[in-house]
Amino acid sequence: MNIQSAPGINKQELMRAAREDAYSLPIEDFHPGAPQLFRNDTLWPYFERLRKEEPVHYCTKAPIEAYWSVT
């Protein structure tokens, strides 16, 4: 997940980029607890996709250890 907040980018553009990333990234590569998603408030498209496609998701991409994400 490579969404980063940059000066001058508005919220709508940030959400568009987040939605694009959320739906192009393989779901097995999701890390729904990534701090950047919460800092930028761009977590919503990722959780939307998880709810639709894999509401009980086993995240193996976390930096410390794998975890279950239930949406």
C-alpha positions as CSV (number, residue, x, y, z in Angstrom):
1,M,0.0,0.0,0.0
2,N,1.8,3.0,-1.2
3,I,-0.7,5.8,-0.6
4,Q,1.2,8.7,1.0
5,S,-0.1,12.1,2.0
6,A,1.6,14.9,0.1
7,P,1.2,18.6,0.5
8,G,-1.3,20.1,-1.9
9,I,-3.2,16.9,-2.6
10,N,-6.8,17.2,-1.6
11,K,-8.9,14.5,0.2
12,Q,-10.8,13.6,-2.9
13,E,-7.6,12.8,-4.8
14,L,-6.2,10.9,-1.9
15,M,-9.4,8.7,-1.7
16,R,-9.4,8.2,-5.5
17,A,-5.8,6.9,-5.3
18,A,-6.6,4.8,-2.3
19,R,-9.6,3.2,-4.1
20,E,-7.4,2.5,-7.1
21,D,-4.8,0.9,-5.0
22,A,-7.2,-1.1,-2.9
23,Y,-8.8,-2.7,-6.0
24,S,-5.6,-3.3,-7.9
25,L,-3.6,-4.9,-5.1
26,P,-4.0,-8.7,-4.7
27,I,-6.2,-9.2,-1.6
28,E,-3.6,-11.6,-0.1
29,D,-1.2,-8.6,0.0
30,F,-3.5,-6.5,2.2
31,H,-2.3,-5.2,5.5
32,P,-5.5,-3.4,6.7
33,G,-3.7,-2.3,9.9
34,A,-1.1,-0.3,8.1
35,P,-0.5,2.9,10.0
36,Q,-0.4,5.1,6.8
37,L,-4.0,4.2,6.0
38,F,-5.1,5.5,9.4
39,R,-2.9,8.6,9.3
40,N,-4.3,9.6,5.9
41,D,-7.9,8.4,6.6
42,T,-7.7,6.3,3.4
43,L,-8.5,2.9,5.0
44,W,-12.2,2.9,3.8
45,P,-11.7,1.5,0.3
46,Y,-9.5,-1.3,1.7
47,F,-12.1,-2.3,4.3
48,E,-14.9,-1.9,1.7
49,R,-13.2,-4.5,-0.5
50,L,-12.4,-6.8,2.4
51,R,-16.1,-6.7,3.5
52,K,-17.2,-7.6,-0.1
53,E,-14.6,-10.3,-0.9
54,E,-13.0,-11.6,2.2
55,P,-14.7,-10.5,5.5
56,V,-12.4,-12.8,7.5
57,H,-9.0,-12.1,6.2
58,Y,-5.7,-13.6,7.4
59,C,-3.0,-10.9,7.0
60,T,0.5,-12.2,6.5
61,K,2.0,-8.9,5.4
62,A,2.1,-7.3,8.9
63,P,5.6,-6.2,10.0
64,I,5.6,-8.1,13.3
65,E,3.4,-11.2,12.9
66,A,0.3,-12.4,11.0
67,Y,-3.2,-11.6,12.3
68,W,-6.8,-12.1,11.4
69,S,-8.8,-9.1,10.3
70,V,-12.6,-9.4,10.7
71,T,-14.6,-6.8,8.8
